[in-house]
Amino acid sequence: MYKYSVHNHTYHFNDLKTLMAKATPFRSGDALAGLIADSYEERVAAQICLADVPLKNFLSEATIPYETDEITRLIIDTHDAVNFKYISAYTIGELRDWLLSDDAHTTLLQQLQFAFTPEMIAAVSKIMRNQDLILVAQKCEVVTRFRNTIGLKGRFAARLQPNHPTDDPKGIAASIIDGLLLGSGDAVIGINPATDNPAQAHLLLHMMNELIHKFSIPTQACVLSHITTTLDLINKDAPVDLVFQSIGGTEKTNKSFGINLSMLNEAYEASLSLQRGTVGNNVMYFETGQGSSLSANAHHGVDQQTCEARAYAVARHFKPHLVNSVVGFIGPEYLYDGKQITRAALEDHFCGKLLGLPMGVDVCYTNHAEADQDDIDNLLLLLGIAGCNFIMGVPGADDIMLNYQSTSFHDALFVRKALGLKPAPEFESWLLQQGLADDDGNMLPSLTLQKQLMEKFL
């Protein structure tokens, strides 16, 4: 039992997961689940109470029982007790103060990645302002490698997302060419297939593989099929670079996705065995999003942001090349408007980075959300300042297959120009060699390469 008294009234919180839910900044998903504070005063009382909770409590009081959830078991069994000693005397409030201090520098935060549990980091985010989340995340550097290097400070990558409503190869190729000529694609060339058709996925993988190797592009490809489809493709010798899967923060959520930790491990080992990376072997690509556990009726009374942080424990176990919070995609039932989407994105990026993940964010919203492109512009710039590893590059920012609004090739160029950031180093060198960019990062028209690409793939 946790409690806090204010104005002759005592607020009682039965357990840690209730306290954390009540302390969470308001969002529509938690309201839908009946987990929010009944008043602003109760929320502040919960935040003050949460600030006084010792970090050690998070190791003895699980939000979801150890016996019934394999993700809880993963969190506890992989906890770094040795490095935890450095912060073990802190409360949540003291952890916040320390994270904001100059003592919490990049190297030390990297050392503590497995000393933190997702619940600890979710809890501290709940008592932080947006600027706090940005400042601390900016200190984190999580670097991954496959055919290029993602996550270095001063770099900002983009996933080239050439989706097509019928998976037409020529339509997809046209979007890929457009994106490459505008400097997108260093994170990955990643296609969300319209259907989970193995034959079509095989065709698209071969097309991207031919493109990457013919033009010596230092990047990786991915068809975002279900992991069982990708495993089948690996067994058929398809050119699989990264293995994709959507994941959640509870065992029951992942069951709703048709996966478990054993299946993820099988795919991870299978992908490693292909040895397709040239500069590293980070082979997994995960996507997450606040609200997935609630939409699957699998949240166990845990607030959606804490469930999201728990998903990061799953991701980091498999050393992924990319992790993407598709923050506004699930819809206004979970994040109602631009303000809620912005807050959730900054939380996700902060939590993921502290837990050791190469975090990107799909800065997006659905067409029925109370958000617009101005909200996206604001969030995009905040994430660029916070050190986000990558965003999406969608033709015109309008995904015509998934029917939602995201960020465009030009949006990635805007962030790079406005903040003095560059693409992944190997990709930057390729852009220079192809005459697509100059030494200052300005994009240049390359009619020769454009003609070669179009003749080959259109």
N, C-alpha and C positions, 0 to 999 in steps of 0.2 A: 504494500500500500504506500502510495506517495501522496503528499498533501501540501497545500500552501494556503496560508490565510491572508486575506486582504479585506479591509473595510468591514471587520467583524464577521466575515464569512470565510469558511474554510472549504476549499475545493479538494475533493478526494479523487484520486486516480488509482484504480484497482491494481494495475500492473504496468510494466514498462511500455508495452505496446500501446496501451490506452493513453499513457502520458505522452508518448511520442505523437500519436495521432492528434491529440488535443492541441499539441504545441505547433502543429504544422500550419504554415500560412494557408489561408483559405483557398480551396480549389473545389471545383464542381464534382469531381470524382469521389472525393472523401465525403462530400455532402450526400451524394447518391448512396454511398455505402453506410451512412449514418454514423460516421466516425469523427466528425468535426466537433470543435468546441461549441457550446451552446451560445456563447457570447464572445465579444472581443476581449472582455475582461478575463474570462476563463482561459482564453488562448494565451494571454500574457502571463497569467498565473502559471499555466503549464510550462511556458517557456522559462520562467524564472526557476520553477521547480526542477525542470530538466537540466538547467545549467549547473545545479548542485549535485547531480547524480555522478558518482565516481565511475571512471571508465571500467573498473574491475566488475561493476555490476553487470556489464554487457556480456561478460564471460560466464556468469553464473545464472543469468535470467534470460533465456532465449525467447525471442518474439514468437517463434514457432518451435514446438518441442523437438529436441534432438532425435527422439525415438521415432518420430513420424514423418520427418522431412529430410531427404538426402542432401538438400542444399545447406540446411543448418549443420548437418554432420560435416559437410565439406568445409564450412566456415570455421567450425571449432577445431576440426582435425588438422587443418593447415595453418592455424594461427601461429604466428612467430612469437613465442613466449620470451625468447632471448632479447629481441629488440623492443618488445613491449615494456621491458623494465625501464626504458628511457622515459616513458610517458605514463607509467602505471599509477603514479601518485596523483595524476590530474583528475579533476572533474571535467564535465563537458564544457563548462564555462571557462575553466583554466586552459583546456585544450584550444578553445577558440582564441584566447589571448595569445597563447604560444604560437599558434599557426600564423597569426598576424604579425608576430615579432620578427626581427631580423635573425633571430636564432634558428628559426625554421627555414633553412635554406634548401636549395634544390637537392644536393647530395644526401642530406639527412632525410628529407622526405622520401627519396627513392629507397633508402635503407629501411624505412618504416612501413613500406607498402603492405606487408603481410602482418605487421603488428597491429594495424588498424583492422577492425571488423566493419562490414558494411553498416551495421546498426550504429556503431560509434560515429562514423562519418555522416550518416544520415541525421543523427541527433544533433551534431554540432552545426550542420547546415541550417537547421531549423531556428537557430538563434543568431544567424548571421544576416546582415544586410546584403543586398545585391553586390555592392562594391567590395564587401568582404569576400564573397564567393569568387569574384573576378581576381582580386589581388592574390589570394592564396593559390588559385588554379594557375595563375601566371608563373608562379615559382616552380611548378611541376614540369618536368620534361620526361616524356615517355616516348622512346624511340623504338621503331620496329623496322624490319627489313625483309624484303622478298626480292623483287628486281630493282627496287629503289629504296630510299631511306625516308621514312615518314616520321614527323614529330620533332625534328630538330628546332630549337629556338630560332626565331627569325624566318621560319618557313610556314607556308600555309597551302595545303593541298586541296584538291577537288576530285570527288568521284564523278566521272562522266557517266550520266544516267540516261541512256538513249532508248528509253522504253517506247514500245509501239503497241497499239491496241490489238493487232493481229500477229505480232511477232514477225512481221515482214522483214526479211533480211536486208533488203534495199533501203527500207525506211529507217531501220536501225543503223545501217552503215552511213546514211546521210547525216544522221545526228552525231555519230562518232566523228566523222570528218569535220563537221561544224565545231564540235567541242575541242578537238585536237588543234585546229587552226586558231582557236581562242585560248589555248593554254590550259585546258582542263584535261583531267585524266591521269594525273600522277598518283592519286590515291588508289584508283582502280577504274577500269572500264567495267561497269556493273549493270547488268540487264535484269530487271524484274520481268520474268516471263508472264505473258498473259494467261497461259495455262501451264500446268506442271507436266508437260509432255516431254518424255525423255528423248525422243527422236529430234524434236525441235531444239531442245537444249543442247544436244550433241552438235547439231548443225551450227548453232550460234557460237558455241565454244570453238569449233574449228575455224569459223570465219574470223573471230577475234584473235585466235592463235596465229593465223596466217598474216593478219594485219600487223600484229606486234612484231613478228619475226621478219617479215619482208622489209619493214621500215625501221627495224632495230629500235623500237620504242621501249624505253626502260620503265615499263609498268606491268601491271598484272590484270588479268581478266577474271570475271566471275558471272555466272548465271545464277541468280538468287533462287534456285530451286530448293525444295525440301531436301533435307540432308540424306534421306533414303534414296532419292533420285540421284543425287550427286555421288553417293557411294556406288550405285549401280553403274553410273557413267565411268567412275574410276576403274571399276572391274572390267569395263569394256574398252579400256585404254583411251578414253577421251582425254583431251588436253586440259585437265582441270588445274588451275592455279590455286585459287582460294576456295575453301569450303565455306559456304554460307549457312547460317541458321538463325531464325528468330528465337530468342530465349526469354525466360521469365525468372522471377525471384523466388518461386516456390515450386516444390516437386509437382504439385497438382497443376500449376500453370503449364509447366513443361509437358506434362502428360497430355494436356489439351492441345499442345502443338505436335503431339505424336513423337516426343523425344524423351530421353533421360540421360544421365551423365555417362552411362556405359556406352550408349549410342554415339554421343559426342566424342568420346574417347576413341571409339572404333574409327570414326571418320578422320579424326586428328591423326592417328597413326597411319591410316591409309594415305592421307595426303602427304605426310612427311616422307613416306616411302617413294613418292614420285620424284622427289629431289629436283623440282622445277625452278626453285629460286636460284638466283645468281649471286646475290649479296647477303642473303639471309634465309631463314627457314620459318618465319612467322606465316602460317598457312591458313589461319581461320579468320572469318569475317562474321561478326555477330551484330544483330540489330535488336534494340530494346525499345521500350516506351512506357511511360507512366500510364497506368490504367489497364495494362494487359491482364494482370492478375484479377482485378475486379471484373473485367469483361468476361473472364473465364469462370467467375464465381469461385476463385481459388486464392483469395487474399487472407483468409484465416483471421479477419479482424485487424489486419495490419494496414496502415495507411499506404497509399499508392507510391509515395516517394521512397519509403523504406523498402517496399517490395522491389522497386526499381534498383535501389542500391544493392540489394541481395542478388539481383541478376548479375551484377558486376563481379561477384565472387565466382559465379559460374564461368564468366568470360575469361577472367584472368588466369584461371586454372589451365587454360589451353593456349596461353601465350599468343593471342590473336594479332594479326597485322592491323586490323581495323575493328573498332567498335563504334556503332552509330546509334545515338538516341534519336529516334524518329519522333520528335517531341510533340508536334501538333497533329500527327496523322490520325490518332485514334478518334479525335473529335471533341466537340464542346461538352459532351456528357462528362468528360474527364478533365479537360482544360478548356474553360469556357471562352476566354477572350485573350487578346494580345498580352495583357498583363500577366495572366496565369501562365501562358505559354512561355513568356520571357523568364519568369521566375523559375519554372520547371527546367528550362534549358540550362540556366546558370547552375542550378542545383545538380543536374545530371553531369554536366561537364566537371564541376568541382569534385563530386563524389567519385566519378570514374578516374580522374587524374590522381587523386590521393590514393586510390586503391591500386594504382599501377597500370591503368588502361590507356591505350592510344585513342582517346575519345574524339570522335567527330559528332556533329549534330546536323540532322536534317532540319534546317530552319524553315518550318513549314506550317501550313494550316489547311484545314478542309474548307470547302466552299460554304458550309453552313455555320462556321465558327464566327464569333464576333471579333474578327481580326482582319487586317488588310496589309498591303505591301509596305506601308509606313512602319507597322509593327515589325515586319520582317527586316526592313532596313536597320532599324534600331537594334534589334537582337543580333543581327549579323555583325554589326560593328562591335558590340559588347563582347561577343565570342572571339572576334579577332584580337581584341585587346587582352582577353583572358588566356590566349594561347591555344585555342582550339586547333586540333590537328588537321581537320578537313571538314568541308561542307559538300553539298550536292551541286552538280552542274547539270541543270535540266534545260533543254531548248526553250527559251522564252520564259523560264521559271514555271511553266504550266505543264504538268505531267498529264499527257492526253490518254494514258492507259490507266493510271491509278486515280485520276481525277482529283488532284489536289494541287495546291500552290506551294512551290519550293523556291530554290534559288537558281539563278541562271549562270551561264558561263561568264557573263559580264559582271555578275555580283562577285565572283571570285576575283576577277581582275580589279574590281573596285577596292576590295579589302587589301589586296596586295599593294595597290598604288597608294591608298590612303594611309596605310600603316607601315609602309616600307618593307613588306614581306616578299618572300620569293617562293617559287615552287620547290618541290623536292630536288635536291642538288643534281641527281642524275638526269632528271626530267628537264631541269633548267638547261643543262649542257646540251641535251638533244634539241631543245627549242632553238638554242643559239646555232647549233650545227646546221639545222634545217632552214635557217634564216627566218624563223617565225618570231624571233624576239631579238632585241638588241641588248647590250650590256647593262642598260638601265632598267630592263624588264618591260620595255614598251613592246607591244605586239606589232608585228609587221606582216603585210600581205605577202604570201609566198605562192604565187600562181603556179610555179613549177610543181611543188609538192601537192597543191590542191588538184592539179590536173592528173598527177600520177595516182593519187588516192581515188579520184572519181573514175578514172579509166579502169582501175582494178576492181573496185567494189560497187560501182553503180552501173 
